[in-house]
């Protein structure tokens, strides 16, 4: 009897390169979907908050005051260019203010890293809105080359998004990306006066430009909201609400921080006045943490309101 020597390499080819793994296209695709560990799906762990994924830094859960604005955020650029005198971001990023104000540049390898993070959120089944942005502006005056692909990556991985901007009309060409049932458009407003805005926000779109953009997005069925923070003039914030409430779906109202006026403004009186205005006009609102000590006992003030139509 002749014993045929076994060709182990040929056997491996016949059974599959991974020691018995099938080489049929359908089973290979199933293996890719289920993960490399014996058909078991990869484990994606979420943080205790339930809406952010551990190990992700390009899509992250903001903390502190920023966390009152959004559950998730991403920042495609380094720098901004709106030259806001009150901006705290250069200090946080340990970045020279002149450099931060001078331009906005794409972060290296941002899209590739974002795509990896977004895939993990998809695996976790998380579909929250991701805000663009806290440490930059998606519609800055210099470079918006990453804004559209960033939004597309979020959308393609089941995530919603919201943009917060002082860019005004620069946002309008991106309107086609917004879905009324998922996404939101927001703008920061500190005054209705051009001269005041040019003093504090030298590179930003003028107030009426931002207001016009809000009107256009609202007319297209997109949920709109306004950040009334920092409050540089309490009377200006009240005027903004009275001027825009017909096409703004939500106001997020805070105070000024890191400025000398913080110590001299009557924030309690301001809170009472602003409550009178929003309740008289029926305007949805969220009063941020710094002003909450001045709210009436038991005042309804949900931190997160659905930001879609």
Steps between C-alpha positions, in 0.01 A plus 500: 500500500637838393454787738469838327685776679268786597583836343412730791519813290251360249273391782508847647412646162209262465366570847573871503805699601380547859505129593160378387340830409278472193617668182151552352428869434179503705666348807801726467271801502320364806834457674592859425167619639520286814862569578818297495459315829318180418188670361442705813418867434756754622416644840442877505477640849306814582571749774273519804301783336367248247563711189878512451739220408810418701827551318365758256648850499391643165136457596487575870265601780563863602528573869408790723328797340557358151309188600190714547501570128542152358545138598762444229735719298782499247750767393637475143725807509769658710440871538191700410557846356195673646728689739254508789654701784320289760602160361650263757604229250863613440565467872341155512699381197815672627515675164624850433196726459645679199552165327152380597344818362709506183362193326324164523687198368387136462619271777745237369343163413168627634265329255666160536488522878142628497395212276641248749322664792173528308517130414519418871195716567318314224592165659374629834170609346544862613319753280530826700572840348869589474575870528737683269675660685627626836862587430455625144224599255387267219424807285811700583634769260804302385469127434177299500636208296435247778149614591307315230691169525479517880122528486480226238702262720269568794191445286637183341554352845152568631579816695312829492678834515464862602714795393564797729647792310562871466555449127161625378463466122803268476276222638231527232680293228502207745126506559444194279669285765249584774206266559200662672423183694858457632718810492518859625655835413608744772666837527654703779362853533626762745346818353293643217740792463772474234744730678467302823553173312804631315656599832456159661490262197715668238515209255148364538203560274300805603184444706252545215701259285468235771132577548435468127666158501277392789195612305608304192560179692173538688313556172654175372349312795823468697490532879677823603635620831698793633774508759462809719840453657708687577254766609697818439192720531191383686278738305646376170412139587140599568486694172634197311222277630234755415644543150551131413244288688284444190771291332711372792382177662713511815720738701787386722561779747812553707713778636849638439798325652867593519413869454505792748128560445428165667547663839284808435198377302174437686463140383201432722312797358598394148372147557161626617472738203594233248247258649227762465588543132525135398184405683306795360608404145466126551865446405663169591810551709764347721653704782860392548655390827651838595158666498303213651540623861267787404222282359173472693473185709388205288539690169479264201842520335592181309867483410446320170211581268451311173672712236320387187161545336 
